[in-house]
């Protein structure tokens, strides 16, 4: 309120509608002295500066208040959105884990139901590599047994892999019957 009164007084003084006539009454000098005029102008400038300072302080206060409200609104919205996204993530993760677990259980059940076809494996190896001709007993039943490598083989077959001719019961005798080559250790 004081700011408005001071501003009004300054404006009235500048426009000449002030209640106090200018130059002040009782001045013997009709036009007023230069010092009085300068003093009056300095007072008006001080009042104007005071108005500007008050207006700037009010603007700063309003800006700070608006910024505080906006920050609070942002934090509230951010927290709400983050909670929503977290719940969606947790739900999706739970669904993926359940599906993974279900698929893994189905896979394990399928493995348990199917017995390995060792004879078919040996036939495939015989057709592809010529290293096996008949299946040996189920490796699950003979776990822990190791077979000695054939003589002079160094323990490796022509492919540089460990020699597993002992894996099949018939050995390598049948391997060379069809190719017409004499059997010899590698």
Buried (B, 14 or more C-beta within 10 A) or exposed (E): EEBEEBBEBBBEBBEEEBEEEBBEEEEEEEEBEEEBEEEBEEEBEEBBEBBEEBEEEEEEEEEEEEEEEEEEEEEEEEEEEEEEEEEEEEEEEEEEEEEEEEEEEEEEEEEEEEEEEBEEBBBEBBEEEBBBBBBBEEEEEEEEEEEEBBEEBEEEBEEEEEBBBBBBEBBBEBBEEEEEEEEEEE
